[in-house]
Amino acid sequence: MKKNRDAKGPFVHELILNRDRVTSFDSYPYSLPPIRSLSRLKLHPQVTFLIGDNGTGKSTLLEAIAVAAGFNPEGGGRNFNYSTRTSHSSLGDCLTLVKGISSPRDSYFLRAESFFTVATEIERLDEDELEDKYKPPPVIDSYGGKSLHEQSHGESFMALLVHRFGGGGLYLLDEPEAALSPQRQLALLRRMHELLQQGSQFIIATHSPILMAYPNASILQFSAEGIARTEYRETEHYQVTKMFLDDPERMLALLMAPDDRY
């Protein structure tokens, strides 16, 4: 398929849960309050953050968006067809994505928890191509030319962001901060900004108060009440982090005080 050289986001305006396709809202993941209450959800044309406590469904919804957009649920680009085990939910089959007028010329689904498997798949693809008389350039060349397994987790993430992401793209990131130091998270923000200026769109599930500080982004809070838009300084992530950094000694004293319940 010919790539659109003039691709510019937003590539996904909105997602719709086709509730008539859901077999039961009493089963996972449809029983999760944010999913149970979902009907239509508008996305920011540039950056949408999905935030919330563990188990609220933000990564599950991001995975479903990826599946609905044609990605491998385990991560990678659209041409990654590997599967280590079937663990994704049926939610992606129940979603409709309302798309923009142009298609992305680049796309990627990054899952921190399965990036090791992606790195292994890249090596397998390149080994297969060694036997091809008319082989294309090695896949690893798009990631900086150095095996991702020969780099730290954080280094391999940055190699992906710097070398593989090319702009004009739809990028879905699931907790990218998992492998990144605070300094590298700042580097990620800078790289995101460069890619956004090149017409990209990001949808990111995160716990990082550093990442979600990106200006003018849409922050969607997942909770027992459903999904609600919130402001950066109103997030628990910002407030708890600020409270701790403003007075770590006081916070530690409170956390380590004897519990009178026992």
Buried (B, 14 or more C-beta within 10 A) or exposed (E): EEEEEEBBBBBBBEBBBEEEEBEEEEEEBBEBBBBBEBEEBBBBBBBBBBBBEEEBBBBBBBBBBBBBBEBBBBBBBBEBEBEEEEEBBBBBEBBEBBBBEBBBBBBBBBBBEBBEBBBBBBBEBBEEBEEEEEEEEBBBEBBBEBBBEEBEBBBBBBBBBEBBBBBBBBBBBBBBBBBBEEEBBBBBBEBBBBBBEBBBBBBBBBBBBBBBBBEEBBBBBBBEEBBEEBEBEEBBBBEEBEEEEEEEEEBEEEEEEEEEEE
